[in-house]
Amino acid sequence: MNPTQNTIAYIDAANLHKGVGSSGWKLNYQKFRSWIRQKFGVTQAILFIGLVSKHASLYTSLQSAGYTLVFKDVVYDGDGNAKGNCDADLVLQATRDYFEGRVSSAVLVSSDGDYASLVKFWMEKGVPCIIVSPAPVKKCSVLLKRTGAPILYLEDVRHKLDYRPK
């Protein structure tokens, strides 16, 4: 990707957190933001995340690390677990950014096959894109793999992005 372009990373926060966690490690979000800036020339990293008031300090630290947060109201299931499905919001923002001329290349951070249509859309429109999969190869959706877009697996760069408490 050309760093002089307006490259936007669209990040499904729940998918990122769960994908990395399922591999047994924690992501250092500050290092990740720096890494996607250096690796792909990401000028804006938009993190789509459920809004839970008790996580206010997390949101502040993510914003300080350079993320633009897009909040989704959450609902709670019968067990009291928060659910904030951001898929539609991410797709709408990415589509809006394309049609309003704000994106020239894109990075999708998710392993979710629901985004395959978005990746195909970018490819049809000539928008260079790459998928960064938080889940390992075996758990990344086959629908994303079938798009033909390049996929980078975070597990392969874990040594650079792993959170290590001080």
C-alpha positions in Angstrom: 0.0 0.0 0.0 1.2 3.5 -0.8 1.7 5.5 2.4 0.8 8.8 0.5 -2.7 7.5 0.0 -5.5 7.8 2.5 -5.4 4.3 3.9 -8.1 3.5 6.4 -8.2 0.5 8.7 -11.7 -0.7 9.5 -11.4 -2.7 12.7 -14.1 -5.0 14.2 -13.0 -4.6 17.9 -14.9 -7.6 19.2 -13.5 -9.9 16.5 -10.0 -8.6 17.1 -10.2 -9.1 20.8 -11.8 -12.5 20.6 -9.6 -13.7 17.7 -6.4 -12.9 19.4 -7.7 -14.2 22.8 -8.7 -17.5 21.3 -5.0 -17.9 20.2 -3.9 -17.4 23.9 -2.4 -13.9 23.8 -3.2 -10.3 24.4 -2.8 -7.6 21.9 -0.9 -4.4 22.7 -3.2 -1.9 21.0 -0.7 0.9 21.0 1.9 -1.3 19.2 -0.8 -2.5 16.9 -1.8 1.1 15.9 1.9 1.9 15.2 2.4 -1.4 13.3 -0.5 -0.8 10.9 0.7 2.8 10.3 4.2 1.5 9.4 3.2 -1.7 7.6 0.3 -0.4 5.6 0.5 3.4 5.8 -2.8 3.5 7.7 -3.7 7.2 8.2 -6.9 6.5 10.1 -7.7 3.5 12.2 -11.5 3.2 12.9 -12.4 0.9 15.7 -16.0 -0.3 15.8 -16.8 -1.2 19.4 -19.7 -1.7 21.8 -20.4 1.0 24.2 -20.3 -0.2 27.9 -19.9 2.6 30.4 -17.6 0.7 32.8 -15.0 0.6 30.0 -14.6 4.4 29.7 -10.9 4.3 30.6 -10.3 1.7 27.9 -12.0 4.0 25.3 -9.8 6.9 26.5 -6.6 4.9 26.1 -7.6 3.6 22.7 -8.3 7.2 21.5 -4.9 8.3 23.0 -3.2 5.5 21.0 -4.6 7.0 17.8 -7.9 5.1 17.1 -11.1 6.8 16.0 -13.9 5.0 17.9 -17.3 4.3 16.5 -19.6 3.2 19.3 -22.5 0.7 19.0 -25.1 0.5 21.7 -25.1 -2.9 23.3 -27.8 -5.3 24.3 -27.5 -8.0 26.9 -28.3 -11.6 26.5 -30.0 -13.8 29.1 -26.7 -14.4 30.9 -25.9 -10.7 31.1 -23.3 -10.8 28.4 -23.0 -7.6 26.3 -23.5 -7.9 22.6 -22.7 -5.0 20.3 -22.8 -6.2 16.7 -20.9 -3.6 14.7 -20.8 -5.4 11.3 -23.4 -3.2 9.6 -21.9 0.0 11.0 -18.4 -0.9 9.7 -19.7 -1.8 6.2 -21.8 1.4 6.0 -18.8 3.6 7.1 -16.5 1.9 4.6 -19.0 2.3 1.8 -19.7 5.9 2.7 -15.9 6.6 2.8 -15.6 5.1 -0.7 -18.4 7.1 -2.2 -17.4 10.3 -0.5 -13.8 9.9 -1.7 -12.2 9.6 1.7 -10.4 6.2 1.2 -7.9 5.2 -1.5 -6.9 1.9 0.1 -8.3 -0.2 3.0 -7.3 -2.6 5.7 -10.0 -4.8 7.1 -9.2 -6.2 10.6 -11.5 -9.1 11.1 -11.8 -12.9 10.5 -15.6 -12.7 9.9 -16.9 -13.9 6.6 -19.8 -11.3 6.9 -17.3 -8.8 5.5 -16.6 -10.8 2.3 -19.1 -8.7 0.3 -17.3 -5.5 1.5 -13.9 -6.9 0.3 -15.4 -7.9 -3.0 -16.9 -4.4 -3.4 -13.5 -2.8 -2.7 -11.9 -5.1 -5.3 -14.5 -4.4 -7.9 -14.0 -0.6 -7.4 -10.2 -0.9 -7.6 -9.6 -0.1 -4.0 -6.4 -1.9 -2.9 -7.2 -3.8 0.3 -5.8 -6.3 2.7 -7.3 -8.4 5.4 -5.6 -8.7 8.8 -7.0 -11.7 10.5 -7.0 -11.9 14.2 -7.8 -15.6 14.1 -5.4 -18.2 12.9 -5.5 -19.6 9.4 -7.9 -22.5 10.4 -10.4 -20.2 12.0 -10.4 -17.3 9.5 -13.6 -17.5 7.4 -13.4 -19.3 4.1 -15.6 -16.6 2.7 -12.8 -14.1 3.3 -10.3 -16.5 1.8 -12.3 -16.9 -1.3 -12.3 -13.2 -2.1 -8.7 -13.5 -3.2 -7.6 -10.5 -1.2 -4.3 -10.9 0.6 -4.6 -12.0 4.2 -2.1 -11.4 6.9 -2.5 -13.4 10.1 -1.7 -11.6 13.4 -0.4 -14.9 14.8 2.5 -14.5 12.4 3.5 -11.1 13.9 2.5 -11.9 17.5 6.1 -11.4 18.6 5.8 -7.7 17.6 2.3 -7.1 19.0 2.0 -9.2 22.2 1.1 -7.2 25.3 3.7 -7.6 28.0 2.8 -6.0 31.4 5.6 -3.8 32.8 
